[in-house]
Amino acid sequence: MRPIIFLLTVVFLIQTKSNAQGCVAIRSVGGMCTIDNLFGADSVQSKWSFNANTRYFNSFRHFVGTDEQKHRMQNKTEVINHNVTVDLSLTRILNRRWSITFGIPVISNTRTSLYEHGGAARHLTSSFGLGDARITAYHWLTDPAKARKFSLQAGLGIKLPTGDFRVQDHFYTSAGAKVLGPVDQSIQLGDGGTGFTMELNANHIISRRVSLYGNFFYLMNPREHNGVSTARGGTPSATAIQYGSDVMSVPDQYMIRFGANFTFNRLTFSAGYRNERVTAKDLVGGSYGFRRPGFVASIEPGVTYSLKKMNLYAYVPFAVQRSRIQSYADLERTRITGVRAQGDAAFADLAVNVGISVRF
Protein backbone atom coordinates (compact mmCIF):
# COMPACT_ATOMS: atom_id res chain seq x y z
CA MET A 1 0.00 0.00 0.00
CA ARG A 2 2.77 2.46 0.93
CA PRO A 3 4.58 2.13 -2.43
CA ILE A 4 1.26 2.92 -4.12
CA ILE A 5 0.84 6.03 -1.94
CA PHE A 6 4.37 7.11 -2.86
CA LEU A 7 3.70 6.63 -6.57
CA LEU A 8 0.49 8.64 -6.28
CA THR A 9 2.47 11.38 -4.53
CA VAL A 10 5.04 11.44 -7.35
CA VAL A 11 2.25 11.52 -9.94
CA PHE A 12 0.78 14.51 -8.11
CA LEU A 13 4.15 16.22 -8.18
CA ILE A 14 4.60 15.53 -11.89
CA GLN A 15 1.17 16.79 -12.82
CA THR A 16 1.54 19.95 -10.75
CA LYS A 17 3.44 22.33 -13.02
CA SER A 18 6.24 24.45 -11.57
CA ASN A 19 10.76 28.70 -12.32
CA ALA A 20 14.06 29.08 -12.23
CA GLN A 21 17.50 30.26 -12.95
CA GLY A 22 17.77 33.88 -14.04
CA CYS A 23 15.33 36.72 -14.58
CA VAL A 24 12.62 34.18 -13.83
CA ALA A 25 13.93 33.05 -10.47
CA ILE A 26 12.27 31.09 -7.72
CA ARG A 27 13.68 32.48 -4.49
CA SER A 28 15.32 30.85 -1.49
CA VAL A 29 14.75 27.14 -1.96
CA GLY A 30 18.24 26.16 -3.08
CA GLY A 31 19.25 22.57 -3.62
CA MET A 32 16.98 21.02 -1.02
CA CYS A 33 13.50 22.19 -0.05
CA THR A 34 13.31 20.29 3.22
CA ILE A 35 15.75 20.60 6.10
CA ASP A 36 15.05 17.21 7.65
CA ASN A 37 16.88 14.35 5.98
CA LEU A 38 14.13 12.12 4.57
CA PHE A 39 16.18 8.97 4.93
CA GLY A 40 17.79 8.84 8.35
CA ALA A 41 17.20 12.03 10.34
CA ASP A 42 18.31 11.48 13.92
CA SER A 43 15.16 13.10 15.31
CA VAL A 44 15.29 11.38 18.71
CA GLN A 45 18.79 12.21 19.92
CA SER A 46 19.05 15.54 18.08
CA LYS A 47 16.89 18.51 19.00
CA TRP A 48 18.35 21.04 16.59
CA SER A 49 19.65 21.02 13.04
CA PHE A 50 21.33 23.73 11.00
CA ASN A 51 21.50 23.93 7.22
CA ALA A 52 23.56 26.29 5.04
CA ASN A 53 22.94 26.08 1.31
CA THR A 54 24.74 28.22 -1.27
CA ARG A 55 23.23 28.64 -4.72
CA TYR A 56 24.95 30.30 -7.68
CA PHE A 57 23.82 30.90 -11.23
CA ASN A 58 24.68 33.15 -14.15
CA SER A 59 21.79 33.94 -16.51
CA PHE A 60 22.43 35.27 -20.01
CA ARG A 61 20.41 33.23 -22.55
CA HIS A 62 17.22 35.01 -23.62
CA PHE A 63 14.01 33.12 -24.39
CA VAL A 64 10.58 34.06 -25.68
CA GLY A 65 8.46 31.02 -24.97
CA THR A 66 10.84 28.13 -25.59
CA ASP A 67 12.61 29.89 -28.47
CA GLU A 68 16.10 31.14 -27.67
CA GLN A 69 16.85 34.66 -28.90
CA LYS A 70 20.38 33.85 -30.09
CA HIS A 71 20.79 37.23 -31.75
CA ARG A 72 20.99 38.84 -28.29
CA MET A 73 24.35 37.21 -27.62
CA GLN A 74 25.54 37.71 -31.20
CA ASN A 75 24.77 41.44 -30.95
CA LYS A 76 26.07 41.58 -27.35
CA THR A 77 22.76 43.01 -26.14
CA GLU A 78 22.04 40.21 -23.66
CA VAL A 79 21.33 40.93 -20.00
CA ILE A 80 23.74 39.16 -17.64
CA ASN A 81 22.73 38.38 -14.05
CA HIS A 82 25.00 36.84 -11.42
CA ASN A 83 23.27 35.57 -8.29
CA VAL A 84 24.76 34.10 -5.11
CA THR A 85 22.31 33.13 -2.36
CA VAL A 86 23.26 31.59 0.98
CA ASP A 87 20.20 30.11 2.67
CA LEU A 88 20.64 29.74 6.43
CA SER A 89 18.09 27.57 8.24
CA LEU A 90 17.74 26.50 11.87
CA THR A 91 15.34 23.69 12.78
CA ARG A 92 13.96 22.84 16.23
CA ILE A 93 12.87 19.20 16.38
CA LEU A 94 9.94 19.12 18.82
CA ASN A 95 9.30 15.37 18.75
CA ARG A 96 9.35 12.46 16.32
CA ARG A 97 6.68 14.01 14.07
CA TRP A 98 6.89 17.80 14.48
CA SER A 99 9.61 20.36 13.79
CA ILE A 100 9.81 24.11 13.17
CA THR A 101 12.30 25.76 10.82
CA PHE A 102 13.38 29.39 10.57
CA GLY A 103 15.30 30.33 7.44
CA ILE A 104 16.68 33.50 5.94
CA PRO A 105 18.80 34.03 2.81
CA VAL A 106 21.80 36.30 2.36
CA ILE A 107 21.82 37.48 -1.26
CA SER A 108 24.38 39.09 -3.57
CA ASN A 109 23.20 40.08 -7.07
CA THR A 110 24.77 41.89 -10.01
CA ARG A 111 23.20 42.77 -13.35
CA THR A 112 24.74 44.28 -16.48
CA SER A 113 22.80 45.47 -19.51
CA LEU A 114 22.65 47.97 -22.34
CA TYR A 115 18.93 48.68 -22.63
CA GLU A 116 18.59 49.89 -19.04
CA HIS A 117 21.35 52.46 -19.56
CA GLY A 118 20.43 54.25 -22.77
CA GLY A 119 21.75 51.53 -25.07
CA ALA A 120 25.18 53.09 -25.68
CA ALA A 121 27.28 51.29 -23.08
CA ARG A 122 26.93 48.37 -20.68
CA HIS A 123 26.65 49.30 -16.99
CA LEU A 124 26.24 47.36 -13.76
CA THR A 125 23.59 47.50 -11.03
CA SER A 126 23.69 45.38 -7.88
CA SER A 127 22.03 44.46 -4.60
CA PHE A 128 23.26 42.84 -1.39
CA GLY A 129 21.59 41.98 1.90
CA LEU A 130 19.05 39.76 3.62
CA GLY A 131 16.16 38.28 1.66
CA ASP A 132 12.68 37.23 2.73
CA ALA A 133 12.61 35.04 5.87
CA ARG A 134 10.51 31.89 6.20
CA ILE A 135 9.05 30.13 9.24
CA THR A 136 7.74 26.63 8.52
CA ALA A 137 6.12 23.91 10.64
CA TYR A 138 6.80 20.36 9.41
CA HIS A 139 4.80 17.25 10.28
CA TRP A 140 5.52 13.63 9.39
CA LEU A 141 2.27 12.25 7.98
CA THR A 142 3.75 8.78 8.38
CA ASP A 143 4.98 7.70 11.81
CA PRO A 144 8.82 7.62 11.72
CA ALA A 145 8.75 4.87 14.37
CA LYS A 146 6.67 2.61 12.11
CA ALA A 147 7.38 3.73 8.55
CA ARG A 148 10.34 1.61 7.51
CA LYS A 149 10.00 1.97 3.75
CA PHE A 150 7.88 5.02 2.98
CA SER A 151 8.03 8.50 4.58
CA LEU A 152 5.82 11.49 3.85
CA GLN A 153 6.26 14.95 5.38
CA ALA A 154 4.10 18.06 4.99
CA GLY A 155 5.09 21.64 5.71
CA LEU A 156 3.10 24.86 6.13
CA GLY A 157 4.82 28.18 6.57
CA ILE A 158 4.81 31.94 6.28
CA LYS A 159 7.20 34.08 4.25
CA LEU A 160 7.92 37.48 5.76
CA PRO A 161 8.84 40.57 3.69
CA THR A 162 12.19 41.07 5.44
CA GLY A 163 14.13 41.52 2.18
CA ASP A 164 14.45 45.03 0.79
CA PHE A 165 12.20 45.24 -2.28
CA ARG A 166 13.08 48.88 -3.01
CA VAL A 167 16.85 48.51 -3.63
CA GLN A 168 18.14 51.37 -5.81
CA ASP A 169 21.20 51.91 -7.95
CA HIS A 170 22.31 54.29 -10.68
CA PHE A 171 21.15 54.11 -14.29
CA TYR A 172 22.28 56.10 -17.30
CA THR A 173 19.97 57.80 -19.81
CA SER A 174 20.60 58.05 -23.56
CA ALA A 175 21.83 61.61 -22.92
CA GLY A 176 24.43 60.33 -20.43
CA ALA A 177 22.65 61.58 -17.30
CA LYS A 178 22.98 59.49 -14.13
CA VAL A 179 19.66 58.63 -12.45
CA LEU A 180 18.95 56.81 -9.17
CA GLY A 181 16.14 54.29 -9.37
CA PRO A 182 14.90 50.84 -8.28
CA VAL A 183 16.95 47.97 -9.69
CA ASP A 184 15.33 45.32 -11.86
CA GLN A 185 12.88 42.94 -10.23
CA SER A 186 15.21 39.98 -10.84
CA ILE A 187 17.86 41.36 -8.45
CA GLN A 188 15.61 42.85 -5.76
CA LEU A 189 16.29 41.20 -2.39
CA GLY A 190 12.62 40.64 -1.58
CA ASP A 191 9.23 40.79 -3.26
CA GLY A 192 7.47 42.98 -0.67
CA GLY A 193 4.69 40.54 0.18
CA THR A 194 3.75 38.30 3.08
CA GLY A 195 3.35 34.85 1.58
CA PHE A 196 2.36 31.35 2.61
CA THR A 197 4.25 28.17 1.75
CA MET A 198 3.12 24.60 1.29
CA GLU A 199 5.46 21.60 1.01
CA LEU A 200 5.33 17.85 0.53
CA ASN A 201 8.46 15.72 0.93
CA ALA A 202 8.37 11.99 0.23
CA ASN A 203 10.87 9.14 0.34
CA HIS A 204 10.51 5.45 -0.46
CA ILE A 205 13.25 2.95 0.29
CA ILE A 206 13.46 0.21 -2.33
CA SER A 207 16.56 -1.53 -1.02
CA ARG A 208 19.57 -0.88 1.19
CA ARG A 209 21.20 1.08 -1.62
CA VAL A 210 18.29 2.53 -3.62
CA SER A 211 15.55 4.96 -2.63
CA LEU A 212 13.14 7.34 -4.41
CA TYR A 213 12.38 10.93 -3.41
CA GLY A 214 9.87 13.62 -4.29
CA ASN A 215 9.56 17.27 -3.17
CA PHE A 216 6.86 19.84 -3.85
CA PHE A 217 7.07 23.51 -2.78
CA TYR A 218 4.54 26.28 -3.43
CA LEU A 219 4.76 29.94 -2.40
CA MET A 220 1.43 31.76 -2.47
CA ASN A 221 1.68 35.57 -2.46
CA PRO A 222 -1.74 37.24 -1.97
CA ARG A 223 -0.36 40.77 -2.40
CA GLU A 224 -0.91 41.91 -5.99
CA HIS A 225 1.98 44.36 -6.40
CA ASN A 226 4.44 46.18 -4.13
CA GLY A 227 4.15 49.64 -5.69
CA VAL A 228 7.82 49.82 -6.75
CA SER A 229 8.24 51.52 -10.12
CA THR A 230 9.72 49.66 -13.07
CA ALA A 231 10.86 52.93 -14.75
CA ARG A 232 14.42 52.80 -13.28
CA GLY A 233 14.30 56.31 -11.85
CA GLY A 234 12.22 57.76 -14.67
CA THR A 235 8.48 58.21 -15.17
CA PRO A 236 6.43 55.16 -16.18
CA SER A 237 5.20 55.41 -19.74
CA ALA A 238 1.54 55.61 -20.64
CA THR A 239 1.94 52.24 -22.34
CA ALA A 240 3.33 50.62 -19.18
CA ILE A 241 0.43 52.02 -17.14
CA GLN A 242 -2.14 50.95 -19.74
CA TYR A 243 -0.93 47.36 -19.86
CA GLY A 244 -0.12 47.02 -16.16
CA SER A 245 3.70 46.81 -16.14
CA ASP A 246 4.44 50.12 -14.39
CA VAL A 247 4.94 48.55 -10.94
CA MET A 248 6.48 45.28 -9.75
CA SER A 249 4.16 42.34 -9.20
CA VAL A 250 4.39 39.96 -6.19
CA PRO A 251 4.10 36.57 -7.93
CA ASP A 252 3.41 33.04 -6.82
CA GLN A 253 6.09 30.44 -7.53
CA TYR A 254 6.64 26.74 -7.07
CA MET A 255 9.09 23.88 -7.50
CA ILE A 256 8.94 20.12 -7.92
CA ARG A 257 11.77 17.61 -7.61
CA PHE A 258 11.78 13.84 -7.89
CA GLY A 259 14.32 11.16 -8.58
CA ALA A 260 16.38 8.32 -7.15
CA ASN A 261 19.18 8.03 -4.59
CA PHE A 262 21.93 5.43 -4.76
CA THR A 263 23.85 4.91 -1.51
CA PHE A 264 27.33 3.42 -1.17
CA ASN A 265 28.58 3.55 2.42
CA ARG A 266 28.76 7.28 3.28
CA LEU A 267 28.19 8.50 -0.27
CA THR A 268 24.74 8.97 -1.82
CA PHE A 269 24.45 9.80 -5.51
CA SER A 270 21.21 11.33 -6.77
CA ALA A 271 19.69 11.51 -10.24
CA GLY A 272 16.52 13.51 -10.61
CA TYR A 273 14.28 16.00 -12.35
CA ARG A 274 13.69 19.56 -11.15
CA ASN A 275 11.10 22.07 -12.37
CA GLU A 276 10.86 25.65 -11.09
CA ARG A 277 8.21 28.16 -12.15
CA VAL A 278 7.04 31.71 -11.59
CA THR A 279 3.32 31.71 -12.38
CA ALA A 280 1.58 34.16 -14.71
CA LYS A 281 -1.41 34.37 -12.38
CA ASP A 282 -1.69 33.99 -8.61
CA LEU A 283 -3.90 31.52 -6.77
CA VAL A 284 -5.13 34.25 -4.40
CA GLY A 285 -5.25 37.98 -5.12
CA GLY A 286 -4.76 39.85 -8.38
CA SER A 287 -1.90 39.50 -10.84
CA TYR A 288 -1.44 43.15 -11.89
CA GLY A 289 2.10 44.39 -12.29
CA PHE A 290 5.33 43.47 -13.99
CA ARG A 291 6.65 39.92 -13.68
CA ARG A 292 8.56 37.51 -15.89
CA PRO A 293 6.67 34.23 -15.58
CA GLY A 294 8.01 31.00 -16.97
CA PHE A 295 9.77 27.80 -16.04
CA VAL A 296 13.03 25.89 -16.13
CA ALA A 297 13.02 22.11 -16.39
CA SER A 298 16.34 20.54 -15.35
CA ILE A 299 18.09 17.23 -14.96
CA GLU A 300 19.53 17.31 -11.45
CA PRO A 301 22.49 15.14 -10.45
CA GLY A 302 23.67 15.35 -6.87
CA VAL A 303 25.94 13.84 -4.28
CA THR A 304 25.75 13.71 -0.46
CA TYR A 305 28.49 12.67 1.96
CA SER A 306 27.09 11.61 5.33
CA LEU A 307 28.80 11.65 8.71
CA LYS A 308 27.27 10.83 12.08
CA LYS A 309 25.78 14.29 12.65
CA MET A 310 26.59 16.03 9.39
CA ASN A 311 25.75 15.90 5.69
CA LEU A 312 27.72 17.62 2.93
CA TYR A 313 25.87 17.88 -0.37
CA ALA A 314 26.03 19.32 -3.88
CA TYR A 315 23.33 19.49 -6.55
CA VAL A 316 23.84 20.87 -10.07
CA PRO A 317 20.60 21.10 -12.08
CA PHE A 318 21.28 21.40 -15.85
CA ALA A 319 18.51 23.11 -17.81
CA VAL A 320 16.94 21.00 -20.56
CA GLN A 321 13.99 23.30 -21.26
CA ARG A 322 13.43 27.00 -20.59
CA SER A 323 10.33 29.00 -21.34
CA ARG A 324 9.19 32.59 -20.79
CA ILE A 325 5.38 32.44 -20.91
CA GLN A 326 2.94 35.32 -21.33
CA SER A 327 2.61 37.60 -18.30
CA TYR A 328 -0.39 39.57 -17.08
CA ALA A 329 0.89 42.62 -18.99
CA ASP A 330 1.44 40.52 -22.13
CA LEU A 331 -2.10 39.17 -21.94
CA GLU A 332 -3.52 42.66 -21.41
CA ARG A 333 -1.60 44.02 -24.38
CA THR A 334 -2.77 41.11 -26.53
CA ARG A 335 -6.39 41.69 -25.47
CA ILE A 336 -6.29 45.44 -26.12
CA THR A 337 -4.34 45.44 -29.40
CA GLY A 338 -5.42 42.10 -30.84
CA VAL A 339 -1.75 41.30 -31.55
CA ARG A 340 -0.05 38.60 -29.50
CA ALA A 341 2.54 40.08 -27.12
CA GLN A 342 5.13 38.07 -25.22
CA GLY A 343 8.19 39.39 -23.43
CA ASP A 344 11.54 37.68 -22.99
CA ALA A 345 13.65 36.63 -20.03
CA ALA A 346 17.26 35.60 -19.46
CA PHE A 347 18.01 32.11 -18.16
CA ALA A 348 21.07 30.22 -16.95
CA ASP A 349 22.42 26.93 -18.30
CA LEU A 350 22.83 25.50 -14.81
CA ALA A 351 22.81 26.31 -11.12
CA VAL A 352 25.31 25.15 -8.50
CA ASN A 353 23.98 24.24 -5.04
CA VAL A 354 26.40 23.22 -2.29
CA GLY A 355 25.66 22.97 1.40
CA ILE A 356 26.08 21.47 4.81
CA SER A 357 23.49 20.15 7.25
CA VAL A 358 24.41 19.57 10.91
CA ARG A 359 22.31 17.93 13.67
CA PHE A 360 23.11 18.65 17.29
N, C-alpha and C positions, 0 to 999 in steps of 0.2 A: 504493500500500500504506500509506504513512504517513498520508494522510487517513483511511483506514479505521481505523487504530490509534487516531488521535485521537478519532474518533467513538465507538469502543468505550470509550475512556477516559471520555468525557463521559457515555455511557450508564451506565457503572459509577458515576460520581459521582451521576447523577440517581437511580439505583435504591438507592443507599446513603443511608438517611434521616439527617438531622442534627437549642443553643438559646441564646441570645438576649438580648434587651435588657430587663433588669429583674431581678426576683427570680429568674428563670430565666436566668442569665447565663453564657455561655461566656467563659472568662477569657483575656485576654492574647493575642488573635490579631488584634485591630484590623482595619484596612481591607485589609491584605494579609497573606497567610499564608506568603509566601516573600520572603526578603530579596533574592535575586538577581532582576534584571529578566529576565523570560522572553523578551523580544524586544529584545536588544541589550546585554547586560551586557558590559562591557569587561573580560573575565576574563583577558586576556593582559597588558595593561599595568598593570592595577590589581591589587594584592594584598590590599587591605582595602576594606571598605565599611561604612558606618554608616547606620543607619536609626532615625529617631525618629518614632513614630506616636502621635498623641493621639486618644483616643476619648472621646466624651461622649454620655450619654443620660440621660433623665429618665423613669422608669417610674411610672405612676399608674393605668393602666387594668387592672382586675381581670378575669381570665378563669377559668372552670371549663370544661375542655375548650376548645371554640372559642366558647362563649357568653360574651359580655361581661356582667359584673355591673354594669350601669349605675347601679343603686341606690346603689352604694358612693360614687360621686361626688355623686349627688343628696343623699345623707345626710351627705356630707363625712366618711365613715369610711374613705376610701381610704388606702392606704400610699403614700408618695411617696419614691422613691429618686433621688438625684442621684449619678452616677458619672463621674469623670474619671480616665482611665488613660493614662499616657504610657509606651509600650513603647519601650525603648532596646535596640538590637541592634547588635552588632559582628560582622562576618563576616571570616574569614581565608580568602582564595581560595588553595588549595594548588596547583592546576593547572587545566587546562581543564575537568576533570570533577568535581573534589572541592572542597568548601568546608566550613568549620565555623563555626557561628554560636552566639554566646552572647547571650542576651537576658534582660532583667529589667524588670518593670514598676514604675512608681511610681504609687501609687493613692491617690485621695482620694474617700471616700464619705460621704454623709449620708443619714439615713433619718428621716422623721417619721411618726408614727402615733398612733392613739388606743388601740387594743386592747392594745398592749404597755405602756401606762402607766395602767392602771386604767379606761380608757374615758371619763374625765371631761374631760381636756384633751389636746391634741396636744403631744408633746415630741419632741426631736431626739436621735438617737444618731449617732455618726460613727466613722470610722477613717481613718488616714493612715499611709502607709509603703510599704516595698518589698513586692512580691508574690512569687509563686513564679518562680524563675529556670528557664530552659530552655537546654540545650546540645544542638545538633542537627548531625548530619553530613548533608550533601547530596551527591547524586551524579547527574550527568546520565546517564540511561539511553541517550540518543541522543548521538552524538559532536557537540559544538558545531562542530567543524571541518568536518563533513560534512553535518549536518542544516541545510539551508537553509530548509525550509518547516515542519517539525514538530520540536518540542522537548519532551522529557519528563524531568522531574526527580523523584527520590524523596528523602525525608528520613526519618531515624530519629533520635530524640532521647530525652533524659531530662529530666523536670521535677523540680526539687528543692524540698523544702518550706521555702523560705527566707522565705516570707510568714508573718506572725503569724496563726495561726488561732485564737488565744484572746483577741482584742481585747475589752476590756470598756469599758462605759460605764454611766451611771446610768439606772435605770428607776424609775418611780413606781407604787406599789400603789394599789388603790382607796381605801385609808385615807389616802393622801397621803404614805406613807413612801418614802424614797429608798433604792434598793437598787442595789448594784454587781453587774453580771453580764455574761456574754458577749453581744455584739451579735448581731443576726440573721445567719444564714448568708450572706445576699445581700450583706452589706457587710464580711464578714471578708476580710482581706488575702490569705489563703492557705487551702488546703483541708486541710493537714496530712499529705498523702500524697506519696510518691515515685511519680511516674507515668512513662509511656513514650508518646512521640508518634510518629505515622506520618503522612507527608505524600506527596501526589502533586501535581505542578504541571505543567500541559501548556499548550502554545501551538502554534497552527497558523496560518501566514501564508497568507492567501488571495490578497492582492494587496499592492501597495505601501502602500495605505491601510487595508486591512481585515485583521484577524486575529481568531482565536477563542482563548479561554482557559478553563481549568478548574483548580480547586484543590480538594483534599480534605485535611482535617486531622482526626485522631482522637487524643484523649488517653485513654489507658487507665490507670485508677487501681486497682491491686490492693487497696489498703487499704480495709477495709470501712467503718470509721468512725473519727473522730479523738478520741472520748471527750469532746468539749466539750458541755456541757449546753445544751439548748434552753429551759431554764426561766427564763432572764433573771434570774439571781440567786436564784431561788426553788428549791423542791424539785420535781422532775419528778412529774407526777401518775401514779397507778396506770394510768390509761388510756394515757398516753404510753408507759409502760414496756411495757404489754401489747401495744400495736400497733407498737412499735419506732420511736417518734419522739422518744425522750428524749435522744438524742445526735445530733450532726451527722454525716451520711454523707459519704463521699469519692467523689463520682460520676464516671463517665465522661462525656465530652462530645465532640461533633464538629461540623464545619462543612463545607459544600460551597459552592462558588461556580463559576459558569460564565457566559459571555457573549461579547460581541464588542467589539473595540477599533476605533476609527476615527481614523486619524492624519492630521493636517494640519500639515505642517512640524514645529514643536516641540510642538504640542498634540495630545494623544490623548484622545478622548472614549470612555468606556466605558458600555455598557448591559448589565446582567446580572441574574442571579438569585442570591440568597444564602439559605442555610438553616442555622440554628444550633440545636443541640439538646443538652439535658442528658438523659441516658438514665434510664429507670426502673430498669433492671438493668444491672450491669456485666458486661463480657466475662469478666473474671477476678476472682475473689474474691466475697465476699458483697455484698449490697445493703442490709443492715440500717442503720437510721438515718434521720434526717430529711433529705429533699431535696425540691426542687420541680422535678420533671422536666417537660419540655415542649419546644416548639419555636417559633421565629419564622421564617416565610418572608417574604422581602423582595425587592422590586425595587430594584436597586442601580445608580444612575447614578454616574459618576465622571469625573474629569478629571485628566490628568497633564501637567505642563509640563516638558520635558526640556532640559537644558543638556548641555555636554560631559561633565561628571563629576557631575552632580546632577539629581535628579528631585524635583519638588514635586507632591504629589498630594492629592486630596480625594475621598472616597467617602461617599455619604449613602444608606444602605439605608432604604427606607420599608417598613414592615410591611404586608403584605397578608393575612396569616393568622397568628394567635397561638393557641396551644393549651397548656393545662396538663393533662397526662395523669395517670393514676393513678400514685401513687408506691408504694414498697414498703409503707409504713405504710397507705396507702389500700387496697391489695390485701389486707393482713392483716386490716384491720378488716372489709372486705367478706366475707372468708372466715369470720371468727369470728362476725359478727352476721347474715350472710345478707342484709344491706342494703348496696347499693352506696354506697361512700364515695369522694369525690373532692374534694381540696382546691383552693384557688385560688392564683393568683399574679398579681403586677402586672407589666405590660409597658409598654414605651415605644412611641410612634408611629414614631420614627425614631432613628437614631444618626448622629453626625457624626464622621467619621474624616479627619483631616488629617495630613500628614506630609512628611518630607524624607528622601531617600536620597542619600548622597554616596559616591562611589568615589574612592579615593586610593592 
